[in-house]
Amino acid sequence: MSTPYACPNCRTNRSRFNIIRQVPQSVKLDPQTGNIVEEYTEDNLSPFHIGYNGPDSRIQCAACGLVDEEKTFAKFGEMR
């Protein structure tokens, strides 16, 4: 995170951002009620449940509200 950021949407913000940490929770839901029937860990995923493989965090521009991956803000920060 030692890379300068710039917002690709509002194009003016280079200093105010929110870092959103993503903590996935693998669950099986009851289709009728939506209640959690079973929780999975990385070690005991069922054969029909693919584990989360997205980014650990996302960035939100604190000026316009755009939420995207860190690399998007970093790439735009390099160009400016």
VOKOLFI-401930 format. One line per 10 residues: number of its first residue (from 1); their letters; for each residue z, y, x of C-alpha. Coordinates in steps of 0.2 Angstrom, whole numbers, plus 2048, in hexadecimal, padded with zeros to 3 digits. Example, Ala and Ser with C-alpha at 12.3 -4.5 7.8 and 13.67 -1.06 7.14 Angstrom:
% VOKOLFI-401930
1 = as = 827/7EA/83E; 824/7FB/844
% end
This chain:
% VOKOLFI-401930
1 = mstpyacpnc = 800/800/800; 7FD/80C/80F; 7EC/810/808; 7E8/821/800; 7E5/81F/7ED; 7DA/82A/7E2; 7D7/827/7D0; 7C5/823/7CC; 7C7/829/7BA; 7CE/83A/7BB
11 = rtnrsrfnii = 7C9/83D/7CD; 7D6/84A/7D0; 7E6/83F/7D2; 7EA/839/7E4; 7FD/839/7E4; 804/834/7D3; 803/821/7CF; 80D/813/7C7; 80E/802/7CF; 80F/7F5/7C2
21 = rqvpqsvkld = 816/7E4/7C8; 80F/7D5/7BF; 81A/7C6/7BD; 811/7B8/7B3; 81B/7AD/7A8; 812/79D/7A3; 816/797/792; 810/78C/784; 812/794/773; 813/78D/761
31 = pqtgniveey = 803/791/759; 80B/795/748; 81A/79F/74D; 816/7A5/75E; 827/79F/765; 828/798/777; 827/785/776; 827/782/789; 828/78C/799; 81F/787/7A8
41 = tednlspfhi = 822/78B/7BB; 815/78A/7C8; 81B/779/7CD; 81A/771/7BB; 80A/778/7B3; 803/76C/7A6; 7F1/766/7AA; 7EA/772/79C; 7F3/781/7A3; 7EB/78B/7B1
51 = gyngpdsriq = 7F7/796/7BB; 7F5/7A9/7BC; 7EA/7AE/7CB; 7E8/7C0/7C8; 7EF/7CF/7D3; 802/7D1/7D6; 801/7E3/7D1; 7F7/7F0/7C9; 7F6/803/7CB; 7F7/810/7BD
61 = caacglvdee = 7F2/822/7BF; 800/82C/7BA; 7F5/83B/7B5; 7E8/832/7AA; 7EF/821/7A7; 7E1/816/7AE; 7E8/805/7B2; 7DE/7FA/7BF; 7DF/7F0/7CF; 7E6/7F8/7DE
71 = ktfakfgemr = 7D6/7F5/7E8; 7CD/800/7DB; 7D8/80F/7DF; 7D8/80C/7F1; 7C5/80B/7F3; 7C3/81B/7E9; 7D1/823/7F5; 7C6/81E/804; 7B7/827/7FD; 7C0/837/7FA
% end
